[in-house]
Amino acid sequence: MQNFAFYNPVKILFGKGQIANIAAEIPADAKILITYGGGSIKSNGVYDQVQSALAGRNVFEFGGIEPNPHLETLLKAVELVRNEDIDFLLAVGGGSVLDGTKFIAAAVPFVGDPWDILAHSAPVASAIAFGAVLTLPATGSEMNTNSVVTKWETQEKLYFSSPLVFPRFSVLDPETTFSLPPRQIGNGIVDAYTHVMEQYLTYRVNAPLQDRWAESILQTLIEEGPKTLANPQDYDARANVMWAATLALNGLIGAGVPQDWATHMIGHELTALHGLDHAQTLAIVLPSTLSIKRSSKWQKLLQYGDRVWGIVDGSEEERVTKAIANTRNFFESVGVRTRLSDYGVGLETIPVIIERLEQRGAVALGEHQDVNSQVIEKILTLSL
């Protein structure tokens, strides 16, 4: 097992009715800005619950944060926070709202162009405190330090991470997810699944506990995910998927093990260029990455096939091939297509993506830093 430092201070309020308890987590004299997305929280009852919990408090609102939140929109919220001297943010929504709110929190006290936080890895010295009410399990943003933001003007999708943007608390009420459309449910399952794979499907470092945790999350998503599609109001299935998505990227399973993330880096370019959902890009890229890098991932692919899918018959070659095929088939089974052609994206996008990654110096990807331009071309070609 590799050396690691693990720190996660996020308080989780899990279960039905927990939104009512958020007032106790926010200073009584705070000026609060509620951030949200397209307004679904106003039709599914979440907004009313939040307003009820914060009755009598000094509350402002900022809506319209997009899926794959846009820098241009978030900077308007930054201006509002500065002008009104707001000192606490409450993100209400899915991963994009949480990611956008993390950027707002870091950008408000930042001196200079806030885009530098993402484009030039400018250090985050301070951040506005914030909490979260999660309505879409997928990204794990409710219990980690990561944020991904898109600059719409230049079609760049970049990320930053800072321990200063851990949420102070996150509410996970499975009932808030009951009204999600099938597309978002499927996307969330694929997103969480791929987060686990980026940390698990690399090479062995004698970390059996992390492996078993990762495998249990994958199995939970395989078993419980389809139930949430079949019956959107299955509370128990929703609860299991919600918690699995949080644990997939809160740092626990990645402690002391090598990590990949090539799929995410390539996927970000597909979203930036073509507007694909984040999970759609992961469903496209991951199976091809596993196929192209099967030799260096061989032992973990065999372990994954055995422990997660129960694949024990046949030659090693056959078992590895089947494990990858099962991954693709699972994504398809929850409604997320796995080919570029499914989304009208063709061969012409490959050199553009490679050029963009080369310009950023992102051509030594993967757990061995050997996913270079040539490998990326093979991955994307296989993804057609």
Phi, psi and omega in degrees: 000138180282158174297150176203161170239126181240130179211126176210104185265007188288128174274126181257128173251100189253134171121171182295141177082001186287342178300328181299343185263004187290332182302324181292343182265354184244132179309139186298330183262010183290145168266116193254134171248118174274125177250143180204180186261238187281356176110004180298334180294342179275343180260342182257005175092351183293318181301315180297322178296319180294315180297320178297318180294331184256019180304132180087353179272164178273099191238134172244168180227148171216110180251178176091013176290126188279159163301137191055072193306138183271134176307316185300322178288316183296327179294333175293322177292322177302316179297319179298314181299317180293316184294326184260002181056042178289138184235008174211134180250142176233106179277125180236105182158205180268195185300326180293319177296318179294316179300315179298322180291325175299318178295316177304314182300321181280328186283329185304309180272000185289136178263118183114197181280115182301335178300335179299334177301323182266314188282331184233015179053037177299135184294142176267113184269334179202167181203151175289140178293145177208157173234177185217145168240108187275133178240357180216105179287124182190298194273340185076006183299340181290349182217029176217185187252012188266148177213134178239129185228144179252129170268103189297324184301322184248005181054049177247131177241110187232169183227161168217165179215137178205137176296347179283350179247024164298134171299146175291325177204159174220132176265127176240094178251108182305333181294337178290348182261359186299328186267005181296139175288157183306323181300317181287327177296310179299317178301317181297320179297314180295319180299309181297318181301315182291327175303317179296314183298325180295335181260337187259318190270070180233262174211162187284137175225028179055055176235068187297329181293314178298321178298314182293322175300311182300315181296324180291324177293316178300315180295324177297317179294322179294319184278318187267331183305308179299331178296325180289335175281321181289324181220092185302340181255023173283096187301315184296317179295317179299318180297316181295318179293319181299313181290324177298318180295324177292313181291340181294335184214046174252012176097345188291308184285344180267356181290124175078011180232154176291151181231153187262276178073008175296320180302317181294318182296319177291318181299323179301323179292323178296320177294314183298322184275324190239357177073017178293149173301147180306312182294328177298320179294324179293319179295329178287312192275322187301309181301323179289323177297316178298323180290313183291325183258022185300326183296314182282343179255012192306306184295320179289327176296320177295317179296315178300314179298319181290303190282327183266319185252353180070030181270107183233347182264150177098175178289166178301319179300315180294321181291321177295315180299319181291322179299318178293318179297320178297325178297310179299315182296325178295316178301316179298324184292337178260016170090015180248113183289155193237018178232144176303321181297335177296338183247014178073021179256131185244192185301330186296341182282340187298307180296331179294315180296316180299316180298318180296318179293322178297320180298329179269358182074018183264059181231030172224063189266174176089172184292339177252006185053034181246011174271090183261190183301320180294320179291319178300320178299319180294318180298312182291324177296318177293338181278352183296000000 
